[in-house]
Amino acid sequence: MIRYLYADQLDALPKLRDSMLRDRATQFHDRLKWEVRVDEDGFERDQYDTLNPLYVIWETQAGTHGGSMRFLPTTGDTMVNDFFSHIIGGGEICAPTIWETTRFCISPDSESGSQTAAALMLAGAELGVGFGLSHSIGVFDARMVRIYRKLGWSPEILGTDGQGRDRVSAGLWEFSESARLKMAAKAGISPELSTHWFRRAFGLIEKPTEKIAA
């Protein structure tokens, strides 16, 4: 199932929290060799995790992390403005209807990485539509271009730096109902169930409808 959790809610789900942070270390530090900090517990965290971001997490039936990404409003500190403004021409992205997404991570234990990726993209679309946002901005490496294209929801490229496997780009995803429905089909999750998960996370409903299995 899809979880929407702010950082200050993660302590209530330690198995989910810890497996997410360890999977981030595996993906970004061990596999991709990014210059990220891993602490004595094997957790990968950075300064943006201290800003109470909103995490979108695919939770497995065992209650562990299957995949995740992190959202922050661009009206505050963001990675793209702090470290990658040169890619977007030296300016800043700052708008209440644009949120930054970072740390797109798939667990190495995921049975279907492509389906988990689609579920996360669905969750991003659900968040955007549900919060009335216009766009999400993200910085991504070359390997993600193929993934976004395969899923059928590629961003508008704002700028690129580097060559080959070291190429890094900044892009904008436009939120829309059509994108939400497309990602639901890709993920094999009904749009109604996706909306139920989102509304339940933010206290917008009291109980599921009879037709939706949580």
C-alpha positions in Angstrom: 0.0 0.0 0.0 1.0 3.6 -0.4 1.8 5.6 2.7 2.0 9.4 3.0 4.0 10.3 6.1 5.7 13.4 7.3 9.1 12.9 9.0 7.6 13.5 12.4 5.3 10.5 11.9 8.0 8.0 11.0 8.9 7.1 14.6 5.5 5.5 14.9 6.5 3.0 12.2 10.1 2.1 13.1 10.3 -1.0 10.8 9.2 1.1 7.8 11.4 4.0 8.7 14.6 2.0 9.3 14.2 -0.2 6.2 13.7 2.9 4.1 16.8 4.6 5.4 18.9 1.4 4.9 17.6 0.9 1.4 18.5 4.5 0.6 22.0 3.8 1.8 22.2 0.7 -0.4 21.0 2.5 -3.5 22.7 5.8 -3.2 25.9 5.0 -1.3 26.7 1.4 -2.1 25.3 1.0 -5.6 25.3 4.4 -7.2 28.4 5.6 -5.3 27.0 9.0 -4.5 28.7 11.2 -1.9 26.1 10.7 0.8 26.5 10.2 4.5 25.6 6.8 6.1 25.5 6.7 9.9 26.5 4.0 12.3 23.1 2.4 12.0 23.4 2.1 8.2 21.0 4.9 7.6 21.3 7.4 4.7 20.0 10.8 5.8 20.7 14.4 4.8 19.8 17.9 6.0 16.5 17.9 4.1 15.3 15.0 6.2 15.4 17.4 9.2 12.9 19.8 7.5 9.9 17.5 8.2 9.4 16.5 4.5 6.5 14.4 3.3 7.6 10.9 2.3 5.6 8.8 -0.2 6.4 5.2 0.6 5.3 1.9 -0.9 4.9 -0.4 2.1 5.2 -4.1 1.6 2.8 -6.7 3.2 5.6 -7.3 5.8 5.5 -3.6 6.8 8.9 -2.8 5.3 10.0 -0.4 2.7 9.4 -1.3 -1.0 10.2 2.1 -2.5 9.9 5.8 -1.6 10.5 9.4 -2.5 10.6 12.7 -0.6 8.7 15.9 -1.1 9.3 19.5 0.1 7.6 22.8 -1.0 9.9 25.0 -3.0 9.0 28.0 -0.8 11.6 26.6 1.7 15.0 25.0 1.4 15.3 22.6 -1.5 18.1 20.6 -3.1 17.6 22.1 -6.6 17.9 25.6 -5.4 20.8 24.9 -3.0 23.0 22.8 -5.2 21.7 22.6 -8.8 20.6 26.2 -9.6 23.3 26.3 -12.4 21.3 23.6 -14.2 18.2 25.8 -14.4 20.1 28.9 -15.5 21.2 30.3 -12.1 17.7 31.2 -10.9 15.5 29.7 -8.3 12.3 27.7 -8.4 10.0 29.1 -5.6 6.3 28.8 -5.9 3.6 27.4 -3.5 2.2 25.2 -6.2 5.6 23.6 -7.1 7.1 21.0 -4.8 10.5 19.3 -5.1 10.8 15.5 -5.2 14.1 13.8 -4.2 15.5 10.4 -3.1 13.5 8.2 -5.5 14.5 4.8 -4.1 13.5 1.3 -4.9 14.2 -1.4 -2.4 16.7 -4.1 -3.6 14.3 -6.6 -2.2 11.4 -5.4 -4.4 9.8 -8.2 -6.3 8.9 -5.9 -9.2 10.9 -2.7 -9.4 9.0 -1.4 -12.4 5.6 -1.8 -10.7 6.9 -0.2 -7.5 8.3 2.7 -9.5 4.8 3.1 -11.2 3.2 3.0 -7.8 5.4 5.8 -6.5 4.8 7.9 -9.6 1.0 7.3 -9.0 1.5 8.5 -5.5 3.2 11.6 -6.7 0.4 12.3 -9.1 -2.2 11.7 -6.4 -0.4 14.1 -4.1 -0.2 16.8 -6.7 -3.9 16.5 -7.7 -5.0 16.2 -4.0 -3.0 19.2 -2.8 -3.9 21.3 -5.9 -0.3 21.6 -7.0 0.7 22.5 -10.6 4.1 20.8 -10.9 6.9 18.9 -9.2 10.5 19.6 -9.8 13.3 17.1 -9.5 17.0 16.5 -10.3 17.7 13.1 -11.7 20.6 11.1 -13.3 20.8 9.5 -16.7 19.5 6.1 -15.6 16.1 7.6 -14.7 15.3 9.0 -18.2 14.6 5.5 -19.5 12.4 4.7 -16.4 10.3 7.8 -16.8 9.9 7.2 -20.5 8.9 3.6 -19.9 6.3 4.7 -17.4 4.9 7.3 -19.8 5.3 10.4 -17.7 8.5 12.1 -18.6 9.3 15.6 -17.2 10.0 18.8 -19.1 13.7 19.1 -19.1 14.9 22.5 -17.7 18.6 21.9 -18.1 21.3 19.3 -18.1 24.9 19.1 -16.9 27.5 16.4 -17.6 27.9 13.6 -20.1 27.0 9.9 -20.3 26.3 8.1 -17.1 27.3 11.3 -15.1 24.7 13.4 -16.8 22.3 15.1 -14.4 19.1 16.9 -15.4 16.5 19.0 -13.8 12.9 18.5 -14.9 9.3 19.6 -14.2 6.4 17.1 -14.0 3.0 18.7 -14.6 0.3 17.3 -12.3 -3.0 16.4 -13.9 -5.9 13.9 -13.6 -4.8 12.3 -16.8 -1.3 11.6 -15.5 -2.9 10.2 -12.3 -5.1 7.8 -14.3 -2.2 6.7 -16.5 0.1 5.9 -13.6 -2.8 4.0 -11.9 -3.0 1.8 -15.0 0.7 1.3 -15.1 0.9 0.4 -11.4 -2.1 -1.9 -11.6 -3.8 0.0 -8.8 -7.4 1.3 -9.1 -7.7 5.1 -9.1 -10.3 4.8 -6.3 -8.0 2.8 -4.0 -5.2 5.3 -4.7 -7.4 8.2 -3.7 -8.6 6.3 -0.7 -5.0 5.8 0.6 -4.3 9.5 0.0 -7.5 10.8 1.7 -7.0 8.4 4.7 -3.5 9.6 5.2 -4.6 13.2 5.7 -7.8 12.5 7.7 -10.1 13.3 4.8 -12.3 10.2 5.4 -13.4 8.3 8.5 -13.5 4.8 7.0 -13.1 3.0 3.7 -16.0 2.5 1.4 -17.4 -1.0 1.0 -16.0 -1.3 -2.5 -12.4 -0.4 -1.5 -10.1 -2.9 0.3 -7.4 -1.0 2.3 
